[in-house]
């Protein structure tokens, strides 16, 4: 008789397995964890919704996912690339 599998005790993560290698929407729970924000509701209000209104990212409140938009990519490149080491 085969042994029954034990349920995983790992914390649930989004479809991308908590990595940044895959493209696509990322669950807000992962974002909060990655940046170690102390308050998820404040992060949603002050960061995710604000960036969504500025069209820097697509934020799906129902699914709890966010994905950087082409405009957001352009904004990041303009802000960070001039400061990147050669």
Legacy VTK file of the C-alpha trace (Angstrom):
# vtk DataFile Version 3.0
C-alpha trace
ASCII
DATASET POLYDATA
POINTS 86 float
0.000 0.000 0.000
1.398 3.408 -1.001
1.904 6.065 1.620
-0.399 9.054 1.440
1.297 12.341 0.641
1.412 14.864 3.432
0.078 18.297 2.597
2.814 20.867 2.078
3.391 23.266 4.938
4.990 25.827 2.686
3.489 29.276 2.553
1.385 29.655 -0.561
2.816 31.809 -3.321
1.545 32.971 -6.665
1.713 31.095 -9.953
5.248 32.286 -10.579
6.547 30.377 -7.571
7.816 33.527 -5.920
10.499 34.132 -8.526
11.122 37.101 -10.765
12.271 35.022 -13.753
8.798 34.488 -15.207
6.795 37.300 -16.685
3.195 37.953 -15.866
1.067 39.035 -12.951
2.483 38.706 -9.446
0.304 38.253 -6.393
0.276 41.232 -4.035
1.115 38.877 -1.159
4.446 38.120 -2.887
5.182 41.805 -3.497
4.560 42.668 0.160
6.788 39.786 1.223
9.597 40.629 -1.210
9.860 44.235 -0.075
9.134 43.346 3.561
6.422 45.978 3.913
4.947 46.046 7.403
1.331 46.656 6.382
-0.248 45.031 3.317
-3.312 47.322 3.277
-1.163 50.449 3.331
0.997 48.993 0.535
-2.109 48.307 -1.552
-3.464 51.812 -0.953
-0.274 53.850 -1.257
1.714 51.872 -3.808
-0.392 49.498 -5.905
-3.480 51.688 -6.381
-1.373 54.820 -6.915
0.810 53.117 -9.538
-2.318 51.716 -11.206
-3.887 55.187 -11.430
-0.659 56.499 -12.981
-0.811 53.556 -15.434
2.588 52.327 -14.311
1.089 48.920 -13.584
-2.049 46.905 -14.038
-3.488 46.073 -10.637
-6.367 43.606 -10.459
-7.884 44.099 -7.014
-10.191 41.080 -7.348
-7.389 38.676 -8.214
-4.912 40.497 -5.985
-2.317 40.619 -8.767
-0.144 43.314 -10.278
1.895 43.495 -13.463
4.129 46.297 -14.649
2.843 48.064 -17.751
4.887 49.197 -20.762
4.634 52.728 -19.381
5.917 51.466 -16.015
8.862 49.731 -17.682
9.726 52.955 -19.489
9.491 54.920 -16.228
11.804 52.491 -14.408
14.319 52.537 -17.243
14.354 56.350 -17.295
14.818 56.529 -13.525
17.344 53.720 -13.004
19.449 53.325 -16.128
21.184 56.714 -15.853
22.380 55.631 -12.380
23.481 52.113 -13.334
27.163 51.292 -13.073
28.981 51.089 -16.431
LINES 1 87
86 0 1 2 3 4 5 6 7 8 9 10 11 12 13 14 15 16 17 18 19 20 21 22 23 24 25 26 27 28 29 30 31 32 33 34 35 36 37 38 39 40 41 42 43 44 45 46 47 48 49 50 51 52 53 54 55 56 57 58 59 60 61 62 63 64 65 66 67 68 69 70 71 72 73 74 75 76 77 78 79 80 81 82 83 84 85
